[in-house]
Amino acid sequence: MYTMNRTATTDMEVTSIRLERELKEKLKELSGNQGYQALIRDILWSYVRQKTGDYEPQLERSEIRASMEAVAQKEEKCVLTGALIKPREPMLLGLTMHGELVPLSVNSLG
């Protein structure tokens, strides 16, 4: 998962959010030493970057667990090489170690 530069907690605004107990416990399990609040911030920043087009994850080939053939429905960028994938072009969807599906160019794993 993408990890951004850390802002000092003293420079952050306090926000209250209600989470199901089970979700909070799962986030705590997944976060390890990072802490679940930092994990939630990383998840939210990742979502914002994806929606605004600023998202460029830096992944290594070893972080891809599996891949499947696909056809791009919109312009995509390969997360391994940065190559542009045009609409209706063949591509791969890679499953990361974190369970995310990411766009891959056809030759990026070869």
Phi and psi restraints in degrees (value plus and minus 20) as a CYANA .aco file:
   2 TYR   PHI     -85.5   -45.5
   2 TYR   PSI     112.3   152.3
   3 THR   PHI    -140.1  -100.1
   3 THR   PSI     104.9   144.9
   4 MET   PHI    -114.0   -74.0
   4 MET   PSI     149.2   189.2
   5 ASN   PHI     -81.7   -41.7
   5 ASN   PSI     121.4   161.4
   6 ARG   PHI    -103.3   -63.3
   6 ARG   PSI     117.2   157.2
   7 THR   PHI    -119.0   -79.0
   7 THR   PSI     119.5   159.5
   8 ALA   PHI     -79.2   -39.2
   8 ALA   PSI     117.2   157.2
   9 THR   PHI     -81.5   -41.5
   9 THR   PSI     -43.3    -3.3
  10 THR   PHI     -89.5   -49.5
  10 THR   PSI     -38.3     1.7
  11 ASP   PHI    -116.1   -76.1
  11 ASP   PSI     -13.7    26.3
  12 MET   PHI    -122.8   -82.8
  12 MET   PSI     136.6   176.6
  13 GLU   PHI    -111.6   -71.6
  13 GLU   PSI     123.0   163.0
  14 VAL   PHI     -99.6   -59.6
  14 VAL   PSI     109.9   149.9
  15 THR   PHI    -152.9  -112.9
  15 THR   PSI     116.6   156.6
  16 SER   PHI    -118.3   -78.3
  16 SER   PSI     115.9   155.9
  17 ILE   PHI    -157.6  -117.6
  17 ILE   PSI     117.7   157.7
  18 ARG   PHI    -115.9   -75.9
  18 ARG   PSI     106.1   146.1
  19 LEU   PHI    -144.0  -104.0
  19 LEU   PSI     126.4   166.4
  20 GLU   PHI     -80.7   -40.7
  20 GLU   PSI     124.5   164.5
  21 ARG   PHI     -76.7   -36.7
  21 ARG   PSI     -63.1   -23.1
  22 GLU   PHI     -82.5   -42.5
  22 GLU   PSI     -61.5   -21.5
  23 LEU   PHI     -82.6   -42.6
  23 LEU   PSI     -64.9   -24.9
  24 LYS   PHI     -80.8   -40.8
  24 LYS   PSI     -61.8   -21.8
  25 GLU   PHI     -86.4   -46.4
  25 GLU   PSI     -60.2   -20.2
  26 LYS   PHI     -84.6   -44.6
  26 LYS   PSI     -61.2   -21.2
  27 LEU   PHI     -82.7   -42.7
  27 LEU   PSI     -60.1   -20.1
  28 LYS   PHI     -82.0   -42.0
  28 LYS   PSI     -62.4   -22.4
  29 GLU   PHI     -82.2   -42.2
  29 GLU   PSI     -65.1   -25.1
  30 LEU   PHI     -89.9   -49.9
  30 LEU   PSI     -49.7    -9.7
  31 SER   PHI     -96.7   -56.7
  31 SER   PSI     -44.3    -4.3
  32 GLY   PHI      38.0    78.0
  32 GLY   PSI    -152.2  -112.2
  33 ASN   PHI     -95.0   -55.0
  33 ASN   PSI     -32.8     7.2
  34 GLN   PHI     -88.7   -48.7
  34 GLN   PSI     -53.5   -13.5
  35 GLY   PHI      73.1   113.1
  35 GLY   PSI     120.6   160.6
  36 TYR   PHI     -91.6   -51.6
  36 TYR   PSI     -48.0    -8.0
  37 GLN   PHI     -88.5   -48.5
  37 GLN   PSI     -59.4   -19.4
  38 ALA   PHI     -85.1   -45.1
  38 ALA   PSI     -58.2   -18.2
  39 LEU   PHI     -83.4   -43.4
  39 LEU   PSI     -62.8   -22.8
  40 ILE   PHI     -80.9   -40.9
  40 ILE   PSI     -62.8   -22.8
  41 ARG   PHI     -81.3   -41.3
  41 ARG   PSI     -63.6   -23.6
  42 ASP   PHI     -80.8   -40.8
  42 ASP   PSI     -62.9   -22.9
  43 ILE   PHI     -83.1   -43.1
  43 ILE   PSI     -64.5   -24.5
  44 LEU   PHI     -85.9   -45.9
  44 LEU   PSI     -63.0   -23.0
  45 TRP   PHI     -83.3   -43.3
  45 TRP   PSI     -60.4   -20.4
  46 SER   PHI     -80.3   -40.3
  46 SER   PSI     -64.5   -24.5
  47 TYR   PHI     -81.6   -41.6
  47 TYR   PSI     -65.8   -25.8
  48 VAL   PHI     -81.7   -41.7
  48 VAL   PSI     -63.2   -23.2
  49 ARG   PHI     -85.4   -45.4
  49 ARG   PSI     -58.5   -18.5
  50 GLN   PHI     -83.4   -43.4
  50 GLN   PSI     -64.3   -24.3
  51 LYS   PHI     -93.5   -53.5
  51 LYS   PSI     -46.8    -6.8
  52 THR   PHI    -117.3   -77.3
  52 THR   PSI     -24.1    15.9
  53 GLY   PHI      63.4   103.4
  53 GLY   PSI     -15.0    25.0
  54 ASP   PHI    -109.6   -69.6
  54 ASP   PSI     -19.5    20.5
  55 TYR   PHI    -103.8   -63.8
  55 TYR   PSI      97.6   137.6
  56 GLU   PHI    -156.3  -116.3
  56 GLU   PSI      63.8   103.8
  57 PRO   PHI     -84.2   -44.2
  57 PRO   PSI     125.4   165.4
  58 GLN   PHI    -127.0   -87.0
  58 GLN   PSI      80.5   120.5
  59 LEU   PHI    -134.2   -94.2
  59 LEU   PSI     135.2   175.2
  60 GLU   PHI    -127.0   -87.0
  60 GLU   PSI     135.2   175.2
  61 ARG   PHI     -73.7   -33.7
  61 ARG   PSI     -56.7   -16.7
  62 SER   PHI     -85.8   -45.8
  62 SER   PSI     -35.1     4.9
  63 GLU   PHI    -106.5   -66.5
  63 GLU   PSI     -23.9    16.1
  64 ILE   PHI    -113.7   -73.7
  64 ILE   PSI      98.1   138.1
  65 ARG   PHI    -104.4   -64.4
  65 ARG   PSI     -56.6   -16.6
  66 ALA   PHI    -176.7  -136.7
  66 ALA   PSI     142.4   182.4
  67 SER   PHI    -161.6  -121.6
  67 SER   PSI     136.3   176.3
  68 MET   PHI    -161.2  -121.2
  68 MET   PSI     130.2   170.2
  69 GLU   PHI     -90.6   -50.6
  69 GLU   PSI     126.8   166.8
  70 ALA   PHI    -175.2  -135.2
  70 ALA   PSI     153.6   193.6
  71 VAL   PHI    -146.0  -106.0
  71 VAL   PSI     108.8   148.8
  72 ALA   PHI     -84.0   -44.0
  72 ALA   PSI     113.0   153.0
  73 GLN   PHI    -115.5   -75.5
  73 GLN   PSI     -41.6    -1.6
  74 LYS   PHI    -165.9  -125.9
  74 LYS   PSI     153.1   193.1
  75 GLU   PHI     -83.5   -43.5
  75 GLU   PSI     112.4   152.4
  76 GLU   PHI    -149.9  -109.9
  76 GLU   PSI     147.4   187.4
  77 LYS   PHI    -148.1  -108.1
  77 LYS   PSI     108.2   148.2
  78 CYS   PHI     -82.6   -42.6
  78 CYS   PSI     109.1   149.1
  79 VAL   PHI     -95.5   -55.5
  79 VAL   PSI     -34.5     5.5
  80 LEU   PHI    -113.9   -73.9
  80 LEU   PSI     -60.7   -20.7
  81 THR   PHI    -131.2   -91.2
  81 THR   PSI     -38.0     2.0
  82 GLY   PHI      61.7   101.7
  82 GLY   PSI     -18.9    21.1
  83 ALA   PHI     -84.3   -44.3
  83 ALA   PSI     122.1   162.1
  84 LEU   PHI     -96.7   -56.7
  84 LEU   PSI     115.0   155.0
  85 ILE   PHI    -135.3   -95.3
  85 ILE   PSI      97.0   137.0
  86 LYS   PHI    -104.3   -64.3
  86 LYS   PSI     137.1   177.1
  87 PRO   PHI     -74.7   -34.7
  87 PRO   PSI     120.5   160.5
  88 ARG   PHI      50.6    90.6
  88 ARG   PSI     -12.4    27.6
  89 GLU   PHI    -107.5   -67.5
  89 GLU   PSI     126.1   166.1
  90 PRO   PHI     -83.6   -43.6
  90 PRO   PSI     126.3   166.3
  91 MET   PHI    -173.3  -133.3
  91 MET   PSI    -199.5  -159.5
  92 LEU   PHI    -140.9  -100.9
  92 LEU   PSI     130.5   170.5
  93 LEU   PHI    -127.6   -87.6
  93 LEU   PSI     104.3   144.3
  94 GLY   PHI    -122.5   -82.5
  94 GLY   PSI     115.1   155.1
  95 LEU   PHI    -113.6   -73.6
  95 LEU   PSI      99.6   139.6
  96 THR   PHI    -104.1   -64.1
  96 THR   PSI     151.6   191.6
  97 MET   PHI     -82.1   -42.1
  97 MET   PSI     -40.4    -0.4
  98 HIS   PHI    -117.2   -77.2
  98 HIS   PSI     -14.9    25.1
  99 GLY   PHI      64.5   104.5
  99 GLY   PSI      -8.1    31.9
 100 GLU   PHI    -109.5   -69.5
 100 GLU   PSI     124.6   164.6
 101 LEU   PHI    -116.1   -76.1
 101 LEU   PSI     106.4   146.4
 102 VAL   PHI    -147.7  -107.7
 102 VAL   PSI     129.4   169.4
 103 PRO   PHI     -95.3   -55.3
 103 PRO   PSI     117.8   157.8
 104 LEU   PHI    -152.9  -112.9
 104 LEU   PSI     120.2   160.2
 105 SER   PHI     -93.3   -53.3
 105 SER   PSI     135.9   175.9
 106 VAL   PHI     -76.9   -36.9
 106 VAL   PSI     -58.5   -18.5
 107 ASN   PHI    -114.4   -74.4
 107 ASN   PSI     -14.8    25.2
 108 SER   PHI     -90.6   -50.6
 108 SER   PSI     -43.6    -3.6
 109 LEU   PHI    -116.0   -76.0
 109 LEU   PSI     -29.2    10.8
